[in-house]
Amino acid sequence: MGPASAIGVASSAITFLEISYKFARTVYNIYDDNKPSAYEQLATVTQEMETLSAKMVDQLQPPSQSLEDLTLATLVKQCYHLSSTLLLKIKKTNPEHPKFRDVIRAAARTVFKAEEIRRLQHNLENCRSQLHLQMHLSHRYVSRSGPDS
């Protein structure tokens, strides 16, 4: 076996051990340690974002909307969609029953969906930041164009 082949095999073995360790740790956390889901805090925050964005979608429905309101409504709908998708992915990482087989499946989903959940979390954070900026700018614009100007 050449040096390049040996490096490739060693790299594959290290990757396998890393994935196995993450999987075993996740199984332990779910089954034996009786800890809540790895994403419980994220699910709580995401649920709050989904609820808030749903309320905002309902409030931004009047027919006479300005350009700022339309932009805000688009961002709110995007945040709602991202939070709903993220919540669905998080719920799929929970075991259906406390049986060992269900815990193994949940651990596998948790390990293999971690990157997708991180990506959705990052996208939701970006959407939230854009929404905050848009609301701040809209508020500044409204306060400057008010009767006191």
PANUSE-757789 format. One line per field, with one value per residue (C-alpha): residue number from 0; y, x, z. Coordinates in steps of 0.25 Angstrom, whole numbers, padded with zeros to 4 digits. Each point is the difference from the previous one (the first is absolute). Example, Ala and Ser with C-alpha at 12.3 -4.5 7.8 and 13.67 -1.06 7.14 Angstrom:
BEGIN
nr	c(0_1)
c2	c(-0018_0014)
c1	c(0049_0006)
c3	c(0031_-0002)
END
This chain:
BEGIN
nr	c(0_1_2_3_4_5_6_7_8_9_10_11_12_13_14_15_16_17_18_19_20_21_22_23_24_25_26_27_28_29_30_31_32_33_34_35_36_37_38_39_40_41_42_43_44_45_46_47_48_49_50_51_52_53_54_55_56_57_58_59_60_61_62_63_64_65_66_67_68_69_70_71_72_73_74_75_76_77_78_79_80_81_82_83_84_85_86_87_88_89_90_91_92_93_94_95_96_97_98_99_100_101_102_103_104_105_106_107_108_109_110_111_112_113_114_115_116_117_118_119_120_121_122_123_124_125_126_127_128_129_130_131_132_133_134_135_136_137_138_139_140_141_142_143_144_145_146_147_148)
c2	c(0000_0013_0013_0006_-0012_-0001_0015_-0003_-0012_0008_0012_-0010_-0007_0014_0004_-0013_0001_0015_-0004_-0012_0008_0011_-0011_-0007_0013_0003_-0013_0001_0014_-0004_-0014_-0002_0015_0003_0014_0008_0001_0007_0010_0003_0015_0002_-0006_0010_0012_-0005_-0002_0014_0005_-0008_0005_0015_-0001_-0006_0012_0010_-0007_0002_0014_0004_-0004_0013_0003_0014_-0003_0008_-0005_-0001_-0008_-0010_-0002_-0002_-0010_-0008_-0001_-0004_-0011_-0005_0000_-0008_-0010_-0002_-0001_-0011_-0008_0001_-0005_-0011_-0005_0001_-0008_-0011_-0001_-0004_-0015_-0004_-0009_-0003_-0013_-0003_-0002_0014_0006_-0005_0005_0014_0000_-0003_0011_0010_-0003_0000_0012_0008_0008_0003_0005_0009_0005_0003_0006_0009_0004_0003_0009_0008_0001_0005_0010_0005_0001_0008_0009_0002_0003_0010_0007_0001_0005_0011_0004_0001_0008_0010_0002_0002_0013_0005_0000)
c1	c(0000_0006_0000_-0011_-0009_0004_-0004_-0013_-0003_0004_-0009_-0012_0002_0001_-0013_-0007_0005_-0005_-0014_-0001_0004_-0011_-0010_0003_0000_-0014_-0005_0005_-0006_-0014_-0001_0008_0002_-0015_0005_-0010_0002_0014_-0009_-0010_0005_0000_-0014_-0005_0006_-0004_-0015_0000_0005_-0011_-0011_0005_0002_-0014_-0006_0007_-0005_-0014_0002_0007_-0012_-0007_-0002_0006_0015_0012_0013_0006_-0012_0001_0015_-0003_-0011_0009_0011_-0010_-0005_0014_0003_-0013_0003_0015_-0005_-0011_0010_0010_-0010_-0004_0015_0002_-0013_0005_0013_-0008_-0003_-0015_0001_0011_0003_0014_-0003_-0007_0012_0010_-0009_-0001_0015_0003_-0010_0007_0014_-0003_-0010_0009_0006_-0013_-0006_0012_-0002_-0015_0004_0010_-0010_-0011_0010_0003_-0015_-0002_0011_-0005_-0014_0005_0008_-0012_-0009_0010_0001_-0015_-0002_0011_-0006_-0014_0005_0008_-0012_-0010_-0006_0011_0010)
c3	c(0000_-0004_0009_-0007_0002_0015_0002_-0007_0009_0012_-0004_-0002_0013_0008_-0007_0003_0015_0001_-0006_0009_0012_-0003_-0002_0013_0008_-0006_0003_0014_0002_-0005_0006_0013_0004_-0002_-0004_-0009_-0014_-0005_-0007_0011_0002_-0015_-0001_0010_-0006_-0014_0005_0006_-0014_-0007_0009_-0001_-0015_-0002_0008_-0008_-0013_0005_0003_-0013_-0009_-0002_-0015_0000_0003_-0002_-0007_0014_0005_-0012_0003_0014_-0003_-0009_0011_0010_-0009_-0003_0015_0002_-0010_0005_0014_-0004_-0008_0012_0010_-0009_-0001_0015_0003_-0009_0009_0012_0002_-0002_0013_0010_-0006_-0003_-0015_-0001_0008_-0010_-0012_0007_0002_-0014_-0005_0010_-0005_-0014_0000_0009_-0012_-0006_0013_0002_-0014_0002_0014_-0007_-0011_0011_0008_-0013_-0003_0014_-0001_-0013_0006_0012_-0009_-0009_0012_0005_-0013_-0002_0014_-0002_-0013_0006_0012_-0009_-0009_0011_0003_0009_-0011)
END
